Amino acid sequence: MYERDVFSEDWRRPLRGKIPQIPAELDLVVEDADGGFCGAVVACDKEAVTLEDRHGRRRLFPLAPAAFLLDGKPVTLVRPSGPSKPRRSASGSIAVDGLRARVARESRIYVEGVHDASLVEKIWGHDLRVEGVVVEYLEGVDHLPEIVAEFGPEPGRRLGVLVDHLVPGSKESRIAAQVAGPDVLVVGHPYVDIWQAVKPSVAGIAAWPVVPRGVPWKEGVIAALGWRRDPAEAWRHILGRVSTYADLEPELLARVEELIDFVTVRDEG
């Protein structure tokens, strides 16, 4: 029935052209084609490349032809020519090698919940340790006025807050207005939940479902997508697919960077 046996060929060989050769630059994220180990390049010599996954585990792989996948397509990694680029953190900043976390500042960043905190830690954790900034979570924006009053913001002791669904007329915007001040900055993104700040393609879906009013958002999303997971399991699945700032929506990136700048700025005088 077929002119050729489609299963007898090496799947790594493209039908047309050659498999591209990609320099194994530091922080390039690839996947081992055989074992599925996914990680960023942390070292490369003339014979092998070292990958580090998101858990900090490292593995050494030979620079064999078509041994890796980049964006799902087979590639051949080659040793880069010239000096290597500086290693970058998940947020895109230049990584500080041999970092020892500094003593925590008095200033703090608060986020709404544990999912928000885990995402901020995954992307900006390195930067926050460099700056000595602690991230805590509110367990709901309703507690914000009490937390601000107890914290006692003042020059040199600033409070930055990231909230979900900060749009005009929302409950979140009204609460934010109550606590606003020179040493308190409340910013937010337009999404109902932090899950939506992850690009749909990264989460492995075409788009985030629209959940009807009155239906709990996370549960509604899980049902619409047909996932057999509870919210905690679903979030672990989503977070596990996030590796760099490029996996997040710009509306979230800008707000977190703004908060970090706000709580680390030196007060004039």
CYANA upper distance limits for C-alpha pairs under 8 A (distance plus 0.5 A):
  5 ASP  CA      9 GLU  CA      8.02
  9 GLU  CA     13 ARG  CA      8.44
 12 ARG  CA     66 ALA  CA      6.77
 12 ARG  CA     74 PRO  CA      6.69
 13 ARG  CA     18 LYS  CA      8.08
 13 ARG  CA     19 ILE  CA      7.51
 14 PRO  CA     18 LYS  CA      7.05
 14 PRO  CA     19 ILE  CA      7.15
 19 ILE  CA     66 ALA  CA      7.34
 19 ILE  CA     74 PRO  CA      7.24
 19 ILE  CA     75 VAL  CA      6.18
 19 ILE  CA     76 THR  CA      7.29
 20 PRO  CA     74 PRO  CA      8.43
 20 PRO  CA     75 VAL  CA      5.87
 20 PRO  CA     76 THR  CA      6.71
 21 GLN  CA     75 VAL  CA      6.49
 21 GLN  CA     76 THR  CA      5.19
 21 GLN  CA     77 LEU  CA      6.22
 21 GLN  CA     78 VAL  CA      6.89
 22 ILE  CA     75 VAL  CA      7.18
 22 ILE  CA     76 THR  CA      6.57
 22 ILE  CA     77 LEU  CA      5.43
 22 ILE  CA     78 VAL  CA      6.48
 23 PRO  CA     77 LEU  CA      6.23
 23 PRO  CA     78 VAL  CA      5.43
 23 PRO  CA     79 ARG  CA      6.21
 23 PRO  CA     80 PRO  CA      5.18
 23 PRO  CA     81 SER  CA      8.31
 24 ALA  CA     28 LEU  CA      7.14
 24 ALA  CA     41 VAL  CA      7.12
 24 ALA  CA     44 CYS  CA      7.30
 24 ALA  CA     49 VAL  CA      7.98
 24 ALA  CA     77 LEU  CA      6.07
 24 ALA  CA     78 VAL  CA      6.29
 24 ALA  CA     79 ARG  CA      6.21
 24 ALA  CA     80 PRO  CA      6.25
 25 GLU  CA     41 VAL  CA      7.15
 25 GLU  CA     79 ARG  CA      8.48
 25 GLU  CA     80 PRO  CA      6.71
 25 GLU  CA     84 SER  CA      7.14
 25 GLU  CA     85 LYS  CA      7.54
 26 LEU  CA     40 ALA  CA      7.71
 26 LEU  CA     41 VAL  CA      5.45
 26 LEU  CA     42 VAL  CA      5.90
 26 LEU  CA     43 ALA  CA      7.30
 26 LEU  CA     84 SER  CA      7.37
 26 LEU  CA     85 LYS  CA      7.00
 26 LEU  CA     86 PRO  CA      7.77
 26 LEU  CA     87 ARG  CA      6.29
 27 ASP  CA     40 ALA  CA      5.29
 27 ASP  CA     41 VAL  CA      5.44
 27 ASP  CA     42 VAL  CA      6.87
 27 ASP  CA     87 ARG  CA      6.74
 27 ASP  CA     88 ARG  CA      7.06
 28 LEU  CA     40 ALA  CA      5.72
 28 LEU  CA     41 VAL  CA      5.86
 29 VAL  CA     38 CYS  CA      7.63
 29 VAL  CA     39 GLY  CA      5.88
 29 VAL  CA     40 ALA  CA      4.68
 29 VAL  CA     41 VAL  CA      6.93
 29 VAL  CA     70 LEU  CA      7.87
 30 VAL  CA     38 CYS  CA      6.27
 30 VAL  CA     39 GLY  CA      6.38
 30 VAL  CA     40 ALA  CA      6.94
 30 VAL  CA     41 VAL  CA      8.28
 30 VAL  CA     68 PHE  CA      6.86
 30 VAL  CA     69 LEU  CA      6.20
 30 VAL  CA     70 LEU  CA      5.63
 30 VAL  CA     71 ASP  CA      8.11
 31 GLU  CA     36 GLY  CA      6.30
 31 GLU  CA     37 PHE  CA      6.03
 31 GLU  CA     38 CYS  CA      4.65
 31 GLU  CA     39 GLY  CA      6.98
 31 GLU  CA     68 PHE  CA      5.92
 31 GLU  CA     69 LEU  CA      5.51
 31 GLU  CA     70 LEU  CA      7.18
 32 ASP  CA     36 GLY  CA      5.51
 32 ASP  CA     37 PHE  CA      5.66
 32 ASP  CA     38 CYS  CA      6.80
 32 ASP  CA     67 ALA  CA      6.79
 32 ASP  CA     68 PHE  CA      5.17
 32 ASP  CA     69 LEU  CA      6.89
 33 ALA  CA     37 PHE  CA      8.50
 33 ALA  CA     66 ALA  CA      8.28
 33 ALA  CA     67 ALA  CA      5.95
 33 ALA  CA     68 PHE  CA      5.22
 33 ALA  CA     69 LEU  CA      6.21
 33 ALA  CA     74 PRO  CA      7.98
 34 ASP  CA     67 ALA  CA      7.83
 37 PHE  CA     53 ASP  CA      8.14
 38 CYS  CA     51 LEU  CA      8.03
 38 CYS  CA     52 GLU  CA      8.27
 38 CYS  CA     53 ASP  CA      6.41
 39 GLY  CA     51 LEU  CA      5.54
 39 GLY  CA     52 GLU  CA      5.24
 39 GLY  CA     53 ASP  CA      4.50
 39 GLY  CA     54 ARG  CA      7.31
 40 ALA  CA     51 LEU  CA      5.65
 40 ALA  CA     52 GLU  CA      5.76
 40 ALA  CA     53 ASP  CA      6.89
 41 VAL  CA     49 VAL  CA      7.45
 41 VAL  CA     50 THR  CA      6.37
 41 VAL  CA     51 LEU  CA      5.17
 41 VAL  CA     52 GLU  CA      7.05
 42 VAL  CA     49 VAL  CA      8.34
 42 VAL  CA     50 THR  CA      6.27
 42 VAL  CA     51 LEU  CA      6.35
 42 VAL  CA     52 GLU  CA      7.05
 42 VAL  CA     87 ARG  CA      8.28
 43 ALA  CA     49 VAL  CA      6.33
 43 ALA  CA     50 THR  CA      5.62
 43 ALA  CA     51 LEU  CA      7.89
 44 CYS  CA     48 ALA  CA      6.43
 44 CYS  CA     49 VAL  CA      4.77
 44 CYS  CA     50 THR  CA      6.68
 44 CYS  CA     79 ARG  CA      6.77
 45 ASP  CA     49 VAL  CA      6.93
 45 ASP  CA     79 ARG  CA      6.67
 46 LYS  CA     63 LEU  CA      8.39
 46 LYS  CA     78 VAL  CA      8.34
 46 LYS  CA     79 ARG  CA      6.33
 47 GLU  CA     62 PRO  CA      6.37
 47 GLU  CA     63 LEU  CA      6.19
 48 ALA  CA     60 LEU  CA      7.07
 48 ALA  CA     61 PHE  CA      5.89
 48 ALA  CA     62 PRO  CA      4.63
 48 ALA  CA     63 LEU  CA      5.51
 49 VAL  CA     60 LEU  CA      6.26
 49 VAL  CA     61 PHE  CA      5.87
 49 VAL  CA     62 PRO  CA      6.81
 49 VAL  CA     63 LEU  CA      7.05
 50 THR  CA     58 ARG  CA      7.08
 50 THR  CA     59 ARG  CA      6.10
 50 THR  CA     60 LEU  CA      4.95
 50 THR  CA     61 PHE  CA      6.79
 51 LEU  CA     58 ARG  CA      5.97
 51 LEU  CA     59 ARG  CA      5.99
 51 LEU  CA     60 LEU  CA      7.01
 51 LEU  CA     61 PHE  CA      8.31
 52 GLU  CA     56 GLY  CA      6.22
 52 GLU  CA     57 ARG  CA      5.91
 52 GLU  CA     58 ARG  CA      4.82
 52 GLU  CA     59 ARG  CA      7.18
 53 ASP  CA     57 ARG  CA      5.99
 53 ASP  CA     58 ARG  CA      7.07
 54 ARG  CA    243 SER  CA      7.58
 63 LEU  CA     67 ALA  CA      7.66
 63 LEU  CA     76 THR  CA      7.78
 63 LEU  CA     77 LEU  CA      6.52
 63 LEU  CA     78 VAL  CA      7.08
 64 ALA  CA     76 THR  CA      7.34
 64 ALA  CA     77 LEU  CA      8.12
 65 PRO  CA     75 VAL  CA      7.98
 65 PRO  CA     76 THR  CA      5.45
 65 PRO  CA     77 LEU  CA      8.02
 66 ALA  CA     74 PRO  CA      5.93
 66 ALA  CA     75 VAL  CA      5.35
 66 ALA  CA     76 THR  CA      5.01
 66 ALA  CA     77 LEU  CA      8.23
 67 ALA  CA     74 PRO  CA      7.64
 67 ALA  CA     75 VAL  CA      7.30
 67 ALA  CA     76 THR  CA      6.63
 67 ALA  CA     77 LEU  CA      8.20
 68 PHE  CA     74 PRO  CA      6.18
 68 PHE  CA     75 VAL  CA      6.01
 68 PHE  CA     76 THR  CA      6.92
 68 PHE  CA     77 LEU  CA      7.75
 69 LEU  CA     73 LYS  CA      5.48
 69 LEU  CA     74 PRO  CA      4.94
 69 LEU  CA     75 VAL  CA      6.27
 70 LEU  CA     74 PRO  CA      6.86
 70 LEU  CA     75 VAL  CA      6.96
 80 PRO  CA     84 SER  CA      7.80
 86 PRO  CA     94 ILE  CA      7.03
 86 PRO  CA     95 ALA  CA      8.11
 87 ARG  CA     94 ILE  CA      6.51
 87 ARG  CA     95 ALA  CA      6.10
 88 ARG  CA     92 GLY  CA      6.02
 88 ARG  CA     93 SER  CA      5.90
 88 ARG  CA     94 ILE  CA      4.86
 88 ARG  CA     95 ALA  CA      5.22
 89 SER  CA     93 SER  CA      5.96
 89 SER  CA     94 ILE  CA      6.60
 89 SER  CA     95 ALA  CA      5.54
 89 SER  CA    123 ILE  CA      8.26
 89 SER  CA    124 TRP  CA      8.41
 89 SER  CA    126 HIS  CA      7.19
 89 SER  CA    127 ASP  CA      8.35
 90 ALA  CA    122 LYS  CA      7.96
 90 ALA  CA    123 ILE  CA      5.46
 90 ALA  CA    124 TRP  CA      7.28
 90 ALA  CA    126 HIS  CA      8.49
 90 ALA  CA    243 SER  CA      7.06
 90 ALA  CA    244 THR  CA      4.94
 90 ALA  CA    245 TYR  CA      6.53
 91 SER  CA    123 ILE  CA      5.67
 91 SER  CA    124 TRP  CA      6.02
 91 SER  CA    127 ASP  CA      8.29
 91 SER  CA    244 THR  CA      6.61
 91 SER  CA    245 TYR  CA      5.54
 92 GLY  CA    244 THR  CA      8.04
 92 GLY  CA    245 TYR  CA      7.29
 93 SER  CA    127 ASP  CA      8.07
 95 ALA  CA    126 HIS  CA      7.97
 96 VAL  CA    130 VAL  CA      8.24
 99 LEU  CA    130 VAL  CA      7.74
100 ARG  CA    129 ARG  CA      8.45
100 ARG  CA    130 VAL  CA      8.28
101 ALA  CA    129 ARG  CA      5.47
101 ALA  CA    130 VAL  CA      6.41
101 ALA  CA    132 GLY  CA      7.04
102 ARG  CA    129 ARG  CA      7.13
102 ARG  CA    130 VAL  CA      6.99
102 ARG  CA    131 GLU  CA      7.47
102 ARG  CA    132 GLY  CA      5.67
103 VAL  CA    132 GLY  CA      6.29
104 ALA  CA    131 GLU  CA      8.46
104 ALA  CA    132 GLY  CA      4.82
104 ALA  CA    133 VAL  CA      6.19
104 ALA  CA    134 VAL  CA      7.07
105 ARG  CA    131 GLU  CA      8.49
105 ARG  CA    132 GLY  CA      6.03
105 ARG  CA    133 VAL  CA      6.29
105 ARG  CA    134 VAL  CA      8.08
105 ARG  CA    157 ARG  CA      8.38
106 GLU  CA    156 GLY  CA      7.75
106 GLU  CA    157 ARG  CA      5.67
106 GLU  CA    158 ARG  CA      7.92
107 SER  CA    133 VAL  CA      7.41
107 SER  CA    134 VAL  CA      8.34
107 SER  CA    156 GLY  CA      7.43
107 SER  CA    157 ARG  CA      4.99
107 SER  CA    158 ARG  CA      5.04
107 SER  CA    159 LEU  CA      6.19
107 SER  CA    160 GLY  CA      8.49
107 SER  CA    263 VAL  CA      6.25
107 SER  CA    264 THR  CA      8.19
108 ARG  CA    133 VAL  CA      6.60
108 ARG  CA    134 VAL  CA      6.03
108 ARG  CA    135 VAL  CA      6.69
108 ARG  CA    136 GLU  CA      8.03
108 ARG  CA    157 ARG  CA      8.29
108 ARG  CA    158 ARG  CA      7.07
108 ARG  CA    159 LEU  CA      5.68
108 ARG  CA    160 GLY  CA      6.83
108 ARG  CA    263 VAL  CA      7.35
109 ILE  CA    133 VAL  CA      7.79
109 ILE  CA    134 VAL  CA      6.94
109 ILE  CA    135 VAL  CA      5.36
109 ILE  CA    136 GLU  CA      6.88
109 ILE  CA    159 LEU  CA      6.42
109 ILE  CA    160 GLY  CA      5.13
109 ILE  CA    161 VAL  CA      6.13
109 ILE  CA    162 LEU  CA      8.16
109 ILE  CA    259 LEU  CA      7.74
109 ILE  CA    260 ILE  CA      8.33
109 ILE  CA    263 VAL  CA      8.04
110 TYR  CA    135 VAL  CA      6.17
110 TYR  CA    136 GLU  CA      5.34
110 TYR  CA    137 TYR  CA      5.61
110 TYR  CA    138 LEU  CA      6.96
110 TYR  CA    159 LEU  CA      8.04
110 TYR  CA    160 GLY  CA      6.72
110 TYR  CA    161 VAL  CA      5.22
110 TYR  CA    162 LEU  CA      6.81
111 VAL  CA    116 ASP  CA      6.63
111 VAL  CA    117 ALA  CA      6.76
111 VAL  CA    135 VAL  CA      7.82
111 VAL  CA    136 GLU  CA      6.84
111 VAL  CA    137 TYR  CA      5.14
111 VAL  CA    138 LEU  CA      6.56
111 VAL  CA    161 VAL  CA      6.32
111 VAL  CA    162 LEU  CA      5.36
111 VAL  CA    163 VAL  CA      6.67
112 GLU  CA    116 ASP  CA      6.97
112 GLU  CA    117 ALA  CA      8.35
112 GLU  CA    137 TYR  CA      5.77
112 GLU  CA    138 LEU  CA      5.34
112 GLU  CA    139 GLU  CA      6.11
112 GLU  CA    140 GLY  CA      5.81
112 GLU  CA    141 VAL  CA      6.56
112 GLU  CA    162 LEU  CA      7.31
112 GLU  CA    163 VAL  CA      6.21
112 GLU  CA    164 ASP  CA      7.73
113 GLY  CA    117 ALA  CA      6.85
113 GLY  CA    137 TYR  CA      5.63
113 GLY  CA    138 LEU  CA      6.50
113 GLY  CA    139 GLU  CA      5.47
113 GLY  CA    140 GLY  CA      7.08
114 VAL  CA    118 SER  CA      6.62
114 VAL  CA    137 TYR  CA      6.88
114 VAL  CA    139 GLU  CA      8.07
115 HIS  CA    119 LEU  CA      6.82
115 HIS  CA    194 ILE  CA      7.73
115 HIS  CA    235 TRP  CA      7.85
116 ASP  CA    120 VAL  CA      6.73
116 ASP  CA    137 TYR  CA      8.44
116 ASP  CA    194 ILE  CA      6.56
117 ALA  CA    121 GLU  CA      6.58
117 ALA  CA    135 VAL  CA      7.40
117 ALA  CA    136 GLU  CA      7.49
117 ALA  CA    137 TYR  CA      7.07
118 SER  CA    122 LYS  CA      6.63
119 LEU  CA    123 ILE  CA      6.90
119 LEU  CA    239 LEU  CA      7.47
120 VAL  CA    124 TRP  CA      5.97
120 VAL  CA    125 GLY  CA      7.21
120 VAL  CA    256 VAL  CA      8.47
121 GLU  CA    125 GLY  CA      4.68
121 GLU  CA    126 HIS  CA      8.41
122 LYS  CA    243 SER  CA      8.18
123 ILE  CA    243 SER  CA      7.81
123 ILE  CA    244 THR  CA      6.65
123 ILE  CA    245 TYR  CA      6.76
124 TRP  CA    128 LEU  CA      6.64
125 GLY  CA    129 ARG  CA      6.77
126 HIS  CA    130 VAL  CA      6.81
127 ASP  CA    131 GLU  CA      6.77
128 LEU  CA    132 GLY  CA      6.26
128 LEU  CA    133 VAL  CA      5.55
128 LEU  CA    134 VAL  CA      7.60
128 LEU  CA    260 ILE  CA      8.29
129 ARG  CA    133 VAL  CA      6.83
131 GLU  CA    264 THR  CA      7.60
133 VAL  CA    263 VAL  CA      8.40
133 VAL  CA    264 THR  CA      8.45
138 LEU  CA    143 HIS  CA      7.07
138 LEU  CA    144 LEU  CA      7.42
139 GLU  CA    143 HIS  CA      8.10
140 GLY  CA    144 LEU  CA      8.31
141 VAL  CA    163 VAL  CA      7.50
141 VAL  CA    172 GLU  CA      7.39
141 VAL  CA    175 ILE  CA      8.24
142 ASP  CA    175 ILE  CA      8.01
143 HIS  CA    147 ILE  CA      6.80
144 LEU  CA    148 VAL  CA      6.60
144 LEU  CA    175 ILE  CA      7.98
144 LEU  CA    179 VAL  CA      8.39
145 PRO  CA    149 ALA  CA      6.71
145 PRO  CA    175 ILE  CA      7.89
145 PRO  CA    178 GLN  CA      7.77
145 PRO  CA    179 VAL  CA      6.66
146 GLU  CA    150 GLU  CA      6.65
147 ILE  CA    151 PHE  CA      6.45
148 VAL  CA    152 GLY  CA      6.71
148 VAL  CA    153 PRO  CA      7.61
148 VAL  CA    159 LEU  CA      8.29
148 VAL  CA    179 VAL  CA      7.53
149 ALA  CA    153 PRO  CA      8.48
153 PRO  CA    157 ARG  CA      5.96
153 PRO  CA    158 ARG  CA      5.82
153 PRO  CA    159 LEU  CA      6.77
153 PRO  CA    183 ASP  CA      6.21
153 PRO  CA    184 VAL  CA      7.25
154 GLU  CA    158 ARG  CA      6.59
154 GLU  CA    183 ASP  CA      6.19
155 PRO  CA    183 ASP  CA      6.86
155 PRO  CA    267 ASP  CA      7.27
156 GLY  CA    266 ARG  CA      8.01
156 GLY  CA    267 ASP  CA      7.08
157 ARG  CA    183 ASP  CA      7.90
157 ARG  CA    263 VAL  CA      8.35
158 ARG  CA    183 ASP  CA      5.40
158 ARG  CA    184 VAL  CA      6.55
158 ARG  CA    262 PHE  CA      8.23
158 ARG  CA    263 VAL  CA      6.04
159 LEU  CA    183 ASP  CA      6.82
159 LEU  CA    184 VAL  CA      5.40
159 LEU  CA    185 LEU  CA      6.97
159 LEU  CA    263 VAL  CA      7.10
160 GLY  CA    184 VAL  CA      6.36
160 GLY  CA    185 LEU  CA      5.35
160 GLY  CA    186 VAL  CA      6.46
160 GLY  CA    187 VAL  CA      8.37
160 GLY  CA    259 LEU  CA      6.05
160 GLY  CA    260 ILE  CA      8.39
160 GLY  CA    262 PHE  CA      7.57
160 GLY  CA    263 VAL  CA      6.96
161 VAL  CA    184 VAL  CA      8.28
161 VAL  CA    185 LEU  CA      6.67
161 VAL  CA    186 VAL  CA      5.14
161 VAL  CA    187 VAL  CA      6.72
161 VAL  CA    259 LEU  CA      7.83
162 LEU  CA    186 VAL  CA      6.57
162 LEU  CA    187 VAL  CA      5.72
162 LEU  CA    188 GLY  CA      5.69
162 LEU  CA    189 HIS  CA      8.48
162 LEU  CA    255 ARG  CA      8.07
162 LEU  CA    256 VAL  CA      7.91
162 LEU  CA    259 LEU  CA      8.36
163 VAL  CA    172 GLU  CA      7.81
163 VAL  CA    186 VAL  CA      7.89
163 VAL  CA    187 VAL  CA      6.96
163 VAL  CA    188 GLY  CA      5.20
163 VAL  CA    189 HIS  CA      7.48
164 ASP  CA    172 GLU  CA      8.17
164 ASP  CA    188 GLY  CA      6.15
164 ASP  CA    189 HIS  CA      6.22
164 ASP  CA    190 PRO  CA      7.20
164 ASP  CA    191 TYR  CA      6.56
164 ASP  CA    192 VAL  CA      6.45
164 ASP  CA    193 ASP  CA      6.34
164 ASP  CA    194 ILE  CA      7.17
165 HIS  CA    170 SER  CA      8.12
165 HIS  CA    172 GLU  CA      7.48
165 HIS  CA    188 GLY  CA      7.09
165 HIS  CA    189 HIS  CA      6.23
165 HIS  CA    190 PRO  CA      5.01
165 HIS  CA    191 TYR  CA      5.43
165 HIS  CA    192 VAL  CA      5.43
165 HIS  CA    193 ASP  CA      7.62
166 LEU  CA    170 SER  CA      7.25
166 LEU  CA    172 GLU  CA      6.09
166 LEU  CA    173 SER  CA      6.08
166 LEU  CA    187 VAL  CA      7.81
166 LEU  CA    188 GLY  CA      5.45
166 LEU  CA    189 HIS  CA      6.29
166 LEU  CA    190 PRO  CA      6.17
166 LEU  CA    191 TYR  CA      8.45
167 VAL  CA    172 GLU  CA      8.08
167 VAL  CA    173 SER  CA      6.81
167 VAL  CA    189 HIS  CA      8.40
167 VAL  CA    190 PRO  CA      6.61
168 PRO  CA    173 SER  CA      6.66
169 GLY  CA    173 SER  CA      6.85
169 GLY  CA    174 ARG  CA      7.62
170 SER  CA    174 ARG  CA      7.08
171 LYS  CA    175 ILE  CA      6.85
172 GLU  CA    176 ALA  CA      6.59
173 SER  CA    177 ALA  CA      6.75
174 ARG  CA    178 GLN  CA      7.12
175 ILE  CA    179 VAL  CA      7.37
176 ALA  CA    180 ALA  CA      6.66
176 ALA  CA    186 VAL  CA      6.55
179 VAL  CA    184 VAL  CA      7.66
180 ALA  CA    184 VAL  CA      6.19
180 ALA  CA    185 LEU  CA      6.96
180 ALA  CA    186 VAL  CA      7.51
181 GLY  CA    185 LEU  CA      7.61
185 LEU  CA    259 LEU  CA      7.84
185 LEU  CA    262 PHE  CA      8.03
187 VAL  CA    255 ARG  CA      6.81
187 VAL  CA    259 LEU  CA      8.23
188 GLY  CA    252 LEU  CA      8.15
188 GLY  CA    255 ARG  CA      7.06
189 HIS  CA    251 GLU  CA      6.40
189 HIS  CA    252 LEU  CA      6.31
189 HIS  CA    255 ARG  CA      7.76
190 PRO  CA    251 GLU  CA      8.17
191 TYR  CA    196 GLN  CA      6.44
191 TYR  CA    197 ALA  CA      7.29
192 VAL  CA    196 GLN  CA      7.76
192 VAL  CA    217 TRP  CA      8.28
193 ASP  CA    197 ALA  CA      8.12
193 ASP  CA    217 TRP  CA      8.25
194 ILE  CA    198 VAL  CA      7.99
195 TRP  CA    235 TRP  CA      8.10
195 TRP  CA    238 ILE  CA      8.25
196 GLN  CA    200 PRO  CA      8.14
196 GLN  CA    208 TRP  CA      7.23
197 ALA  CA    248 LEU  CA      6.19
197 ALA  CA    249 GLU  CA      5.73
197 ALA  CA    251 GLU  CA      8.23
197 ALA  CA    252 LEU  CA      6.83
198 VAL  CA    202 VAL  CA      7.33
198 VAL  CA    203 ALA  CA      7.37
198 VAL  CA    238 ILE  CA      8.43
198 VAL  CA    242 VAL  CA      8.16
198 VAL  CA    247 ASP  CA      6.68
198 VAL  CA    248 LEU  CA      5.13
198 VAL  CA    249 GLU  CA      6.64
199 LYS  CA    203 ALA  CA      7.09
199 LYS  CA    247 ASP  CA      6.40
199 LYS  CA    248 LEU  CA      5.99
199 LYS  CA    249 GLU  CA      6.49
200 PRO  CA    204 GLY  CA      6.77
200 PRO  CA    205 ILE  CA      5.73
200 PRO  CA    206 ALA  CA      6.38
200 PRO  CA    207 ALA  CA      5.68
200 PRO  CA    208 TRP  CA      6.78
201 SER  CA    205 ILE  CA      6.02
201 SER  CA    206 ALA  CA      6.68
201 SER  CA    207 ALA  CA      8.09
202 VAL  CA    238 ILE  CA      8.45
202 VAL  CA    241 ARG  CA      6.75
202 VAL  CA    242 VAL  CA      7.35
202 VAL  CA    247 ASP  CA      6.70
203 ALA  CA    237 HIS  CA      8.49
203 ALA  CA    238 ILE  CA      5.91
203 ALA  CA    241 ARG  CA      6.88
203 ALA  CA    242 VAL  CA      8.45
208 TRP  CA    221 VAL  CA      7.87
209 PRO  CA    221 VAL  CA      6.42
209 PRO  CA    224 ALA  CA      7.05
209 PRO  CA    225 LEU  CA      8.02
210 VAL  CA    221 VAL  CA      8.19
211 VAL  CA    215 VAL  CA      7.22
211 VAL  CA    217 TRP  CA      6.62
211 VAL  CA    220 GLY  CA      6.15
211 VAL  CA    221 VAL  CA      7.09
212 PRO  CA    220 GLY  CA      8.41
215 VAL  CA    219 GLU  CA      8.08
215 VAL  CA    220 GLY  CA      6.62
216 PRO  CA    220 GLY  CA      6.40
217 TRP  CA    221 VAL  CA      6.66
218 LYS  CA    222 ILE  CA      6.76
218 LYS  CA    231 PRO  CA      6.87
219 GLU  CA    223 ALA  CA      6.66
219 GLU  CA    230 ASP  CA      8.30
219 GLU  CA    231 PRO  CA      7.32
220 GLY  CA    224 ALA  CA      6.58
221 VAL  CA    225 LEU  CA      6.60
222 ILE  CA    226 GLY  CA      6.57
222 ILE  CA    227 TRP  CA      5.79
222 ILE  CA    228 ARG  CA      8.06
222 ILE  CA    229 ARG  CA      7.76
222 ILE  CA    230 ASP  CA      8.30
222 ILE  CA    231 PRO  CA      8.08
222 ILE  CA    234 ALA  CA      8.06
223 ALA  CA    227 TRP  CA      6.92
227 TRP  CA    234 ALA  CA      8.32
229 ARG  CA    233 GLU  CA      6.02
229 ARG  CA    234 ALA  CA      6.10
230 ASP  CA    234 ALA  CA      6.57
231 PRO  CA    235 TRP  CA      6.58
232 ALA  CA    236 ARG  CA      6.84
233 GLU  CA    237 HIS  CA      6.79
234 ALA  CA    238 ILE  CA      6.80
235 TRP  CA    239 LEU  CA      6.39
236 ARG  CA    240 GLY  CA      6.35
237 HIS  CA    241 ARG  CA      7.28
238 ILE  CA    242 VAL  CA      7.44
242 VAL  CA    247 ASP  CA      6.36
242 VAL  CA    248 LEU  CA      8.42
243 SER  CA    247 ASP  CA      7.38
244 THR  CA    248 LEU  CA      8.27
245 TYR  CA    253 LEU  CA      7.71
248 LEU  CA    252 LEU  CA      7.57
248 LEU  CA    253 LEU  CA      7.49
249 GLU  CA    253 LEU  CA      7.14
250 PRO  CA    254 ALA  CA      6.64
251 GLU  CA    255 ARG  CA      7.12
252 LEU  CA    256 VAL  CA      6.84
253 LEU  CA    257 GLU  CA      6.78
254 ALA  CA    258 GLU  CA      6.61
255 ARG  CA    259 LEU  CA      6.83
256 VAL  CA    260 ILE  CA      6.80
257 GLU  CA    261 ASP  CA      6.74
258 GLU  CA    262 PHE  CA      6.66
259 LEU  CA    263 VAL  CA      6.79
260 ILE  CA    264 THR  CA      6.67
261 ASP  CA    265 VAL  CA      6.40
